Amino acid sequence: MPRALQPVGDCTGRAPRFCWDWQGPPLVWEFVLCDAEMQEVLRVGCVHACELRPTPELATALQRGDYFHWFVEARTADRSVRSAPVALALPHR
C-alpha cells in the first residue's frame, strides 16, 4: 500500500508539498484532501509521480488554514490501492 510521508501534523509557512511512498509499479494517482470530519474538499487527479506541489485550487483550499486529512489512491490492473489518511494542521490566516 502507498504510505503518506509528508506533510504530517502541524505545518507552518507556505502551502506544503505532498509526498508519498509506493513500492509498486508506476501508477496514476489521485490526491484527496478532506476536512477535519473526513469530508472530501478537493480531488486532484492524474498525478504521475509520488509527490504533488499544490495546484492553484489546492493552494486556495489550504490557504484558509484548518485541520485537514489527505490521502492518495490509484488503481492497479486488478485492485485499488489507497494510503491511510494523514492529519494535517495549517494555521488560520
Secondary structure, 3 states (H helix, E strand, C coil): CCEEEECCEECCCCCCCEEEECCCCCCCEEEEEEECCCCEEEEEEEECCCEECCCHHHHHHHHCCEEEEEEEEEECCCCEEECCCEEEEECCC
